[in-house]
Amino acid sequence: MQKLKMIVTTIFTLVLLLSFSTSTYAATVDSVLKAPEEGWTRFDDRTPELVYSNDDLVLLNNADTVGDYNKTVLGAKHKKKSEIKFKFEGSKIRLITNKSDSYSKKVAISIDGNTEYFSTWKESWSHQIIAYEKLDLDYGIHEVIIWTETPSSTVVVYNYRFDAIDIDGSLVDFNYVESEVPTTPEPEQPTEGRAILVVTMTTGLEKEYDLPMSDVNSFLNWYDTRDAGSGPAKFAINKYSNNKGPFSKRTDYVIFDKILTFEVSEYTTK
């Protein structure tokens, strides 16, 4: 009986340890990720927001792609730049590719003009691998361009195979141009018709601004317009001479979907 209790206790402990290790697992570069993690959305290589040339990339859907997301990939042709372009709104991105011992060791990715490199080489052929990730971008619209920097020296057919994109937001049309952020000119602040604007963010952070009512009304108009589904995603608030320090001007940008509540307390300086 004692021996049975010990066996049951050991099994229970192993189950708890296994559950803990599974729940705390986080995907990393070079690991297989067959579905996006919580808070991420996956977009397939067939997503219409991707811009690429059929002369450089081939749409593959055959017996070799059964291990890929939605069983499709883009094959980057050898001795071609194989450029893929898209824009997304968010702050994090992962590139899902195949990896093989015949693929390129240097593929370039430019995010908003900043270029980095990643490898699609691996000793054995693997599907749905995180080849690259960027987790610390400012939330907003980002332009991404991917291309083959150094072709594979042992290429069989393609330099690499591009499978999918994971992001924490959504893809947008590549021709999308973000509207200019409305700003308030820097004239002298009026002495009448002012308000304290307190904006509470979804994180619980409170931002307080002492503003003329014209600025507050601009904020309210922007919020209503964005809430109706149009207008820019962020709003610029001029801090005027408050805490200006050595700067000629200080501006706070608030993001629409990060706002929980706001309060307006009007007053006059008469």
N, C-alpha and C positions, 0 to 999 in steps of 0.2 A: 504493500500500500504506500509506504514511504517513497519507494522507488517510482511509483506511478505519479505521485505528487510532484516529484522532482522533474520528471519528463514533461508533465503538463506545464509546470512553471517555466521550464527552459523554452518550450515551444511558444508560450505566451510572450516571453521576453523577446524572442527572435521576431515575432510578428510586430511587436511594438517598434523595435529598431528598424525593421523594414519599412513600416508605415512612416516613421519619422524621416528616414532618408529619402523616401519617395516624395514626401510633401515638401521637403526643403530643397529638392533638386532644382537647379536653374540651368537652362541651356546656355552653352558657351560656343565660341567659334570652334569649328571642326567637329562639333557633335551633330548627330542626326536629330532632326526635328520635323516630324511628319505632320504636325498640326501646330498652329500658332499658340503661344502661351497666353494665359489670361491677360487681358488688356491689349492684346495685339490682334491685328486683322491680316489675313493672308490674301494676296492678289496673285493670280496665276500669270504665267508668261503670255497668255492669250488676252490679257486685260487690254481693252481698247485705248487706255490712256498711255500705254507704252508706245514710243516712237522709235522705229528702227527701219533699216533698209533690207529688203528681201535679197539684195545682192550680197549682203554681208552675213545675214543670219537666216537659218533654215528652220521652218516649223516642223518639228519631229513628233510623230505619233505612230509608233510601231512597237514591235516586240521588245525593243531595247528600252522603252520608256515606261514599262509597267510599274517600275519602282518609283516613278516621279509623281509629283503632285498633280492630280487630275490626269495622270498618265501622258503628260505632254511636256516638252522642253523646247528651248531655242538652241540650235547648234551654231556656235560662232565659227565661221569659215576660216580655214588656215590662210595666212598671208593677207588677211583682211582686217580692217580696224574693228569691225563688228560693233558699231556704236549703238548703245541703247540709251534713250533719254526719257525722262518723266519728271513730273513734279508731284509732291505730296505735301499735305498739311499734317504736321505732327512734330514730335521731338525725338523719335527713335526709329531706326531702320535696321533690318537684317536682310541680307541677300542669301537666297537658297539656291544652291547649284549642285551639279554632279561634281565628283572629284575622281581623278584617275591618274595613273602613272604616265599617261600620254597627253596630259593637259598642261596648260600654261602655268608657270610659277609666278607670273607678274601680270595681273589684270588691274587696270586703273579704275578708280571711282572718284569723280569730282562732285562735291556737295557745295553748292553756292560758290564755286570757283576754287575751293580748297581740295587739292588732289592727294589721295592716299592710294596704297596698293594692297592687293591681297592675292593669295595663291589658290589655284584650283587643282594643285597636284597632290596626289596621295598614292601610296603604294598599291592599293587595291581600289577597284571601281566601287564607288558608293553613291547612293542617291539621297536627295533631300538633306544636304549638309549645310550648316551655317558657314558660309565662306567669309562673310564680313558682317560686322555690326557697328553701329554708332548709336550711343545711348544718351548723349549729353547735349543735343542740339537745343537751341531756343525754340519754343513752340511757335510754329508759323508755317509759311509756305517755303519749301526748299526745292531747288532745282538740282537734279541728279543726272550725271552723264557717266556711263560705263563703257570702257573700250579695252581691247587687247593691247597692252603696252609691249609685251615681249611674246611673240608666238612660241608655241611649244616646239622644242627641238626633237621630240619623239612623237610628233603628231601622227595619229592614225587617220582620222577624218576631220575632227574639229579641235579648235584650240581649247574649248571648254563647252559645257552645256549649262545654260541659264534656266532655272526652274520657276522661281517665284520670289515675291517680295513680302516681308512682314513689316508692318508699321503700326504705330499706335494712333493713327488717324485715318485719313482717306487720301486716295489719289485724286489729283485735279487735272483738268485739261492742260496740256503742255503750253498752249498759247495763252493761258490765263495770266493776266497782269493785275497784280494787287492794286486796288484803288489807293490813291494818295491819302495818307492818314490826315484827317482834318486837324488843323492846328489853329491856335489863336494868336494873332499878331502880338507884338511885345509893347504896345503903347502903354502910357501910364495907366495904372489901375484906377478905375472910377472909385470915387469915395462913397457912393451910395449904391444900394441894391446889391448886397453881397450875401454869401452863404457859406456855411461849413458843409462840405460834401464828404461823407464818410462811406467808403466802399469796403465791404467785407468780402474777402475772397473765399473760395471753396475750401482753402486750407485753414481758414479761421483767422488769417492775417487781416488787420484793419488798416486801411490807408486813409488818412485825413488830409483834406485840402481846404485852404481858405481862399475862395475864388469870387470874382465878380459874377453876378447872375447871368451875364451873357455867356460865360464859360460853362456855367452849370446847365443852362438851357441847351447849349451845344452838345453837352454830354447826354442830356435826356433825349434830345432828338436823335443822336447817334444810336443810343440804346434801343429806342422804339423802332428805328429803321432796321437795325440788325435783328431785332426780335421778330420782325416781319419777314426775315429771310433775305435781306439785301444789305449792301454796305460793307465796309471793311470789318475784319475780325478784331481789330484793336483800335483803341482811342488814345490820343496823345493829350495829356493834361499838363499844362504849363505851370510850373511851380513858382514862377515870378521870382521875387527876391527872397523867398523862404529858403533858408539853408543853402544859399547859392554858393557860399565858399569861394574858391578861386575860379569857378566856372562862369562863363558869360551867360549861360542859360542852362536850366535843368528841366527835363521833361520826363514824366512818368508815362509808361504805356500800360494800359489795362486791357486784358484779353476778355472778350465777351463771355465765352463759356467758362471762364474762371471766376466770374462774379456770382456771389451767392445773394447778397442783398446790398442796397445802398440807402443812405439817409441824407436828406437835404434840410438844413436848418438855416432859414433866412434871417438876416439882420440888417440894420442900417447904421451908418456911421455918422448920421446927422447929430 
